[in-house]
């Protein structure tokens, strides 16, 4: 299994709205992608920071979601509420 981790730094006033967009728009869009296995959201309201992790059945599925401009489309929905560009990392998931 593979994962894409996105770290988002919001403006304090945009924190709740950003989390809502991730839940209501980004998650349903990800569910429609082949190989999508789930999504986790971790948040720190005091720091106005959100970490989103999408889980993918394979590296190929994860990378395909980038190639189809899915990732850029999702970022465009939240970019105005961010203090700086999101940071993305792709990882292989090791479950112990």
Backbone torsions as a table, in degrees:
resi	resn	phi	psi	omega
1	UNK	NA	148.7	-180.0
2	UNK	-125.7	158.8	-177.5
3	UNK	-139.6	145.5	171.0
4	UNK	-113.4	125.3	179.0
5	UNK	-108.3	125.8	177.2
6	UNK	-117.5	126.5	178.1
7	UNK	-105.8	125.0	-176.4
8	UNK	-119.6	130.3	176.0
9	UNK	-110.9	107.7	-175.4
10	UNK	-93.5	164.0	164.7
11	UNK	-73.0	143.4	-178.5
12	UNK	-51.6	-41.1	-178.1
13	UNK	-69.3	-18.7	-177.8
14	UNK	-102.6	1.3	-175.1
15	UNK	-57.9	-56.5	-176.6
16	UNK	-61.8	-40.1	179.5
17	UNK	-64.0	-41.3	179.4
18	UNK	-62.7	-45.8	178.6
19	UNK	-61.9	-40.3	179.0
20	UNK	-62.6	-43.0	178.2
21	UNK	-63.5	-41.1	178.3
22	UNK	-60.7	-43.6	-179.7
23	UNK	-70.2	-46.9	-169.5
24	UNK	-88.5	-22.8	-174.8
25	UNK	-121.4	-51.9	-175.5
26	UNK	-68.1	-46.3	-179.4
27	UNK	-59.8	-49.9	178.0
28	UNK	-60.3	-35.8	178.2
29	UNK	-66.1	-40.3	179.3
30	UNK	-65.6	-36.8	179.9
31	UNK	-59.4	-26.3	-179.4
32	UNK	-83.0	-7.7	-177.7
33	UNK	-82.9	136.5	176.4
34	UNK	-58.1	136.2	176.5
35	UNK	84.1	-1.8	179.4
36	UNK	-69.5	135.0	-176.7
37	UNK	-120.1	-12.3	179.9
38	UNK	156.6	172.2	-179.1
39	UNK	-145.0	138.4	176.0
40	UNK	-119.3	140.2	173.8
41	UNK	-122.3	129.1	174.7
42	UNK	-122.0	135.7	-176.0
43	UNK	-135.7	151.2	174.4
44	UNK	-130.0	96.8	-175.8
45	UNK	-61.6	-39.2	-178.6
46	UNK	-62.7	-35.3	179.4
47	UNK	-92.1	-3.7	-175.1
48	UNK	52.3	48.9	-176.3
49	UNK	-125.9	135.4	177.0
50	UNK	-128.8	134.2	173.5
51	UNK	-115.5	122.0	176.5
52	UNK	-110.9	133.6	178.8
53	UNK	-123.8	120.7	174.4
54	UNK	-102.7	139.1	-177.9
55	UNK	-107.7	137.6	-175.2
56	UNK	-131.2	143.4	-179.3
57	UNK	-60.7	-32.5	-177.8
58	UNK	-149.6	163.5	175.8
59	UNK	-62.5	-37.8	-180.0
60	UNK	-60.6	-42.6	177.8
61	UNK	-63.8	-43.5	-179.0
62	UNK	-61.9	-47.4	-178.7
63	UNK	-67.7	-34.3	178.6
64	UNK	-63.2	-33.4	-179.8
65	UNK	-67.8	-25.3	174.7
66	UNK	-77.1	-42.8	-176.7
67	UNK	-63.9	-29.5	-177.5
68	UNK	-86.6	13.0	-180.0
69	UNK	64.6	10.8	176.2
70	UNK	-57.3	-47.5	-176.5
71	UNK	-61.8	-46.3	-179.9
72	UNK	-63.7	-36.9	178.8
73	UNK	-64.2	-40.5	-179.2
74	UNK	-69.9	-40.6	178.5
75	UNK	-62.4	-37.1	-178.7
76	UNK	-61.8	-23.6	-179.2
77	UNK	-75.3	-19.7	-175.9
78	UNK	-122.2	-6.7	-169.6
79	UNK	-58.5	-34.3	-176.8
80	UNK	-68.5	-20.1	179.1
81	UNK	-94.1	6.9	-176.8
82	UNK	-102.8	142.2	178.0
83	UNK	-75.8	-25.0	178.5
84	UNK	-155.2	166.7	-177.9
85	UNK	-59.8	147.1	177.9
86	UNK	-66.1	153.0	178.1
87	UNK	-110.5	125.4	-178.6
88	UNK	-117.0	142.2	174.3
89	UNK	-136.4	138.5	174.3
90	UNK	-103.8	135.9	-174.5
91	UNK	-139.3	156.9	167.8
92	UNK	-93.0	134.2	-176.0
93	UNK	-87.6	124.9	176.9
94	UNK	-111.5	119.0	179.9
95	UNK	-104.5	125.6	180.0
96	UNK	-110.6	NA	NA
